[in-house]
C-alpha cells in the first residue's frame, strides 16, 4: 500500500441537503452541517466513505439545517447562522470562523488530514490524522482520565496516549479556550500530540481507520461545547438522590455478616451513608461469571439486601464481563458466538477466562439476562459496579487488535468495549427494572458513555500522596471530556497490593485530605484495601471528627448537588468544572492542575501536599497557594473573609480544612444534617447568599428515584439575587410530582464575616420566608 498525504486539491463540490461533498484530486471530503454550530468532517483517500453507523453519535440530525455555499475563488465558504466554514481549494484545509469573520481555529494547510498506509500487528490499515494550528495563548482540556499521567491539566505543549487499557483511559474530546471543541469519531488506539512544529500546532492520530472523521463544536463557552457534545452523543440520565451520598466500600467484604456489620456500625453511630458495596470474588470458589454468591458466606443474599433497604442503605455489587469455562453462562454465550478470544489471567485461579463480545447485540442481551436473573433482579441490588471492562488482557495489546468482534477487527474497535458493555446493561436495566434509576460505576469510559448512566472511576490507584495529587487534574479533565460523573477510590486502592497501616499518622493524613476532596467530587466513595470506614478504629478521634464534618457537609449540600444533577440531565451541565469553564478569558487558570469549580458557587482547592506527618511535619508549612480568578470577589467558606479576584493567596490549610472559596453572587441552598439522602424532607432550607454580584440558582425537586421525571414529573423554581437592591426574587414553581411539598421555609442568611460561614447551621437567620410556590420578592436591606 502506498503512503498517502492529504494536501489534496478541490476539483469540484456539490451541495447536498445535509452538507457539501468535495471531489479532490486525491480522495474525497464531506462536510456535514449537523446544526448551525456542529460540523462533521469526513475525509478519505479510498474510493468511498465508510458506510458505518457510529457507536458514539446517536443524533440522526433529522431536521436539516439552513446553510449556504459560495465559491469564493480560492476557497469554498459554507455559512450557517453561527459559522463560516472555509475550505481552501489548494489544500482542502478547513478554517472555522465566526459569522463576523473572526478565526476560531483552522486545520494546518501544509499537513491537515492524512491517511498513511501502515501494517500493525500483521493487519494492513491506515493511520488517520488531523492537524490544527494552535496559538501560543491557547489552552486545551479534556481527553479523558489517565490515572498514572503527569500532573499537567493543559494539553497545550504535551502529548497523550489515547488507548484504553488497564490504568489508561481515552475519551477523544478536546476543548479549546479559543471557544471550540473537537471529537474524533474513531475507536482505534490513538495519540494526541500537543506540541507540534515548535508548539504551534496540535495533532490527533488514530492508528487504524478507513477515513478521517471528526466533529467540530462551536461554543464559545465550555458549557455550550459540552451541550453540543451531548446533543450529538446522548444526554446523561439522572441518578437517584442516594447516589450523591456516601458510598462505603472495601476490597473486599467477605460475607453477609460483614456487610450487615458495616451497615450497623454506620447506622448505630449515626454516621451518614447511603450505599454499601459488595466487591469482587463473592463467588469464590465458583468460577468467575457464574454469578453465584457463595452460599456458605452469603446464606441469604436477598435477606441481606432487604435488611440494608430496611435501614435505608442501598446496595451495589461488582459484576465482571469475564466468564470462566465450565459455567452455564459461559456455555450459553459460547453457543451463540458471543465470546471473544480475549482473555484475562485470573490471578486467583490461575486460569485464562474469556471476555464476552460486548459489540454483539445478542451477546449483550444474553449477558444482561444472566446477570439479571442470577443477581440483580433476583436479590434486589440497586447499582452495578462494572469492573474490568477495558478489556484488560495485560500487555497483550496486539491480541486485542487481532481479535474479531461482531462489528469488526479489534484494532478498529480498540476503545469501545466499555461503551458497548454499558449500552447492553443500561438498556437491559431500563427495560427490566423500570422503577429504579440505573447507576453504573465503570472503570473506563469512552465518548458517549454518559448516556448509559455511567460514572467513571480512576481505577486501581495507589495509597500515596503522589497518586492522590494526580487524581485531581484527571477528574477535572474527565469531566471536561463530557462525562459528568467521576470519582476516585478515597485513600487509594492499594499500597504494593497490600493495605497500608491506616492507623499511622501519614496514612491518616492522606485519607483525611482525600476524603475532603472526595466530598466535593460528583460521586463520593470510600474504597480500597484495609478498614477505612468512618467508624474504623484506625482513626483517632481528631481524624474521625474531620471526616464526619465533611460527610455531614456533603449531606447538607444535597439540595445544591441534586439540583445541579438535574441541570446535568436537562441542560447538559458539568458539575466538576475546569476553571476554564467559568474563567476562560483569564489565562492564569489554564495551567492550574488542582483547583476547580464545584457547580457555580464553590471553588475547591484540595490539599495534595503532605504537611503534618512524615518528614514534612517539622517544616511548619500550613498553607497552600490558591489563585482567585478574575471575578468580583471571593469568600472564604469557613470565615467569610472577602478577597478580590485576580490574586494568589496563601490559603490556610490546617488538617481540618479543605480550602473552599465561594464566588460572590452565589446562592447556596443547604439542608439539614441527615444520615441518608432522603431521611428528611427539604421543607426547611438554609439559603446562603454571598453579596458582591448578582446571581441565580435553579432549584429542582422530584421523587428522587424512578424515571417519572422523563415524563415531566418534577418541579423547579429560580432564585435570583439582585446585589444592588439587596433583593431575592423567587419565581413561581413550574411543574409538579406526586408527594411534592406544599411549601418551603427558607432561612435566608446573607453571609458577612463569621455570620453564615462554615459548615454548621447558621446560629442567626437574617430573614425567614414561607414559599408556597407563588413568585415572591424578599427585601434584605
SULLINUR-V564259 format. One record per backbone hydrogen bond with DSSP energy under -0.5 kcal/mol. NH is the residue of the N-H (numbers start at 0). CO is the residue of the C=O. If there is no record, write none. Layout:
# SULLINUR-V564259
nh = <NH,NH>
co = <CO,CO>
This chain:
# SULLINUR-V564259
nh = <7,9,10,11,13,15,19,20,21,22,23,23,24,26,27,28,29,30,31,31,32,32,33,33,34,37,38,39,40,41,42,43,51,53,57,57,58,63,67,69,71,71,73,75,76,77,77,78,78,79,83,84,85,85,86,86,87,87,88,91,94,95,96,96,97,98,100,103,104,106,107,113,113,114,115,116,116,117,119,122,124,124,126,127,128,129,130,131,132,133,137,140,142,143,147,148,154,154,156,157,159,161,164,164,167,169,170,172,173,174,175,176,178,179,180,181,182,183,184,184,185,189,190,191,192,193,193,195,198,199,200,201,202,203,204,205,206,211,213,214,215,216,217,218,218,224,225,226,227,228,229,230,231,232,233,236,236,240,242,243,244,246,247,247,248,248,250,251,252,255,258,259,260,261,262,263,264,265,266,267,268,269,270,271,272,273,274,275,276,277,278,283,285,289,293,293,296,297,300,303,304,305,306,307,308,309,310,310,311,312,313,315,316,317,318,320,322,323,326,330,331,332,333,334,335,336,337,339,343,345,345,346,349,350,352,352,353,354,355,356,357,359,360,363,364,365,366,367,368,369,370,371,372,373,374,375,376,377,378,379,380,381,382,383,384,385,385,386,386,392,395,396,399,400,401,402,404,404,407,409,410,411,412,412,413,414,415,419,420,421,422,423,424,425,426,427,428,429,430,431,432,435,439,440,441,441,442,448,450,451,452,453,454,455,455,456,457,460,462,463,467,468,469,470,470,471,472,473,474,475,476,477,478,479,480,480,481,482,483,485,486,489,489,491,492,493,494,497,501,503,506,507,508,509,510,511,512,513,514,515,516,517,518,519,520,522,523,524,525,526,528,529,535,538,543,544,545,546,547,548,549,550,551,552,553,554,555,556,557,558,559,560,561,562,563,564,565,566,567,568,569,570,571,572,576,576,577,578,580,581,581,582,585,586,588,589,591,592,595,596,597,598,598,601,602,603,603,604,607,610,615,616,618,623,625,627,627,628,630,633,634,635,636,636,639,642,644,644,645,646,648,650,650,652,656,657,658,658,660,661,662,663,664,665,667,668,669,670,678,682,683,684,684,685,686,686,687,687,688,689,690,694,696,698,698,700,709,710,711,712,713,713,714,715,716,718,719,719,720,721,721,722,725,726,727,728,728,729,730,730,732,733,735,739,743,744,745,745,746,746,747,747,748,750,750,751,752,754,755,756,757,765,766,768,770,770,771,775,777,778,779>
co = <90,88,22,22,20,18,30,13,28,11,21,26,8,23,43,21,41,19,29,39,17,30,31,37,37,34,215,31,213,29,211,27,49,51,55,231,231,61,78,76,69,74,71,86,69,75,84,67,76,82,96,77,83,94,75,84,85,92,73,87,85,104,83,94,101,81,97,95,95,93,130,111,128,3,126,1,114,124,122,119,117,122,115,205,113,203,111,201,105,199,134,174,172,476,166,145,139,152,193,154,191,189,162,167,164,444,142,170,181,140,179,138,175,175,216,173,214,171,182,212,183,161,204,159,202,157,191,200,194,195,195,131,192,129,190,127,188,42,40,182,38,180,36,178,216,220,221,222,223,224,225,226,227,228,229,234,449,703,239,240,241,523,245,274,246,525,527,249,249,296,254,255,256,257,258,259,260,261,262,263,264,266,265,269,674,245,245,313,247,315,276,280,282,286,281,291,293,293,297,299,300,301,302,303,304,305,306,307,308,307,273,275,382,277,384,386,353,287,323,326,327,328,329,330,331,333,332,354,352,343,350,344,345,345,343,350,322,341,320,337,355,356,358,359,360,361,362,363,364,365,366,367,368,369,370,370,371,371,374,375,375,314,314,438,316,383,440,318,384,390,392,394,395,396,397,398,402,407,404,402,400,408,408,409,410,186,412,415,416,417,418,419,420,421,422,423,424,425,426,427,428,432,452,383,439,454,385,445,447,448,449,448,439,453,484,441,486,458,493,461,463,464,465,466,467,467,468,469,470,471,472,473,474,475,476,477,478,477,481,483,455,487,524,488,460,460,497,494,499,500,503,503,504,505,506,507,508,509,510,511,512,513,514,516,517,485,244,522,246,489,492,250,532,535,539,540,541,542,543,544,545,546,547,548,549,550,551,552,554,555,668,556,557,558,559,560,561,562,563,564,565,566,567,566,574,596,575,594,577,577,578,578,582,584,585,586,588,590,603,576,601,574,596,597,660,595,601,658,605,608,612,613,615,650,648,625,646,626,628,642,661,640,634,659,635,633,630,631,627,627,625,623,648,621,653,655,604,656,602,634,600,632,689,662,687,666,685,555,675,680,680,682,744,669,684,746,667,685,748,665,688,720,718,696,716,714,706,707,708,707,711,735,700,733,698,696,717,728,694,719,726,720,721,721,777,719,726,775,717,728,772,715,711,736,770,682,743,768,684,744,745,766,686,688,748,754,639,751,753,753,636,747,747,745,743,768,769,729,727,776,725>
